[in-house]
């Protein structure tokens, strides 16, 4: 395929566009549907050729001719991180309405190829309904095979695949910035009596609630794969500095965990906004591998 015309739903910060560029695939047209202003700002800062069209619910997908449909509807509603009381576990909530917009695009735009991504912590019922809609099982891929970050996701695609990931040996220490060594350094000395270490001494956790509950925020890491960068903007991937000191991940380090270019999100005026956009995005090198089959078509 010499030139690919792309329809991207829930485009976010356009990680799909980064992947296509990294593969060396020429993009004829890239039409993006996204409503988050910060994400659009990042996309526009990096890519002048993307046509932004707004809300998926107002889309007219029959207007263009596309070779490839990509997207991952927001996993917020399905993720296990919402807790059992707030999480949607059946195909009857707003999360599935968003997924149905992807299926509407697939039926109306009629692209030859598609790639759909979502969180592997979704319920079995929702996974089964999505699998039924596509007619095949998803690929299950952990970003740890392509980056310094653990991030397990489902990918439904009809692009020919020949994935042979070699284990990626990067750990969180390998993507750290020397200039960020003093970035938002904190101390949990007050809670040192509650300190606990993982067996391999790569993770330290502590109890700041007084209820013997160890939250993800109360953890710091070194010498291991980073946990998943989250979309909340309050990054949980703390770097353990030894003893009772730790620091937050810097936005450039978060970009590296998602295998984005350094300073890809620099247009945003807030580190929280930057990490939120990064956490909402894709691990680019995983998408590169999934789209690689287009080069031989």
Secondary structure, DSSP 8 states (H G I E B T S, - for coil): --EEEEEEES-TTTHHHHHHHHHT-EEEEEEEE---HHHHHHHHHH-TTEEE---GGG--GGGS--SEEEE---GGGT-GGG-TTT---STTSHHHHHHHHHHHHHHHH--SEEEEEEETTS-HHHHHHHHHHHTS--EEEEGGGTSSB--EEEEEE-S------------GGGG--GGGTTTTEEE-GGGGGG-EE-TTSSEEE--SSSSS---GGGEEE-SS-B----SSSS---EEEEETTEEE---HHHHHHHTT--TTTTTTSS-HHHHHHHHHHS--HHHHHHHHGGGGG-
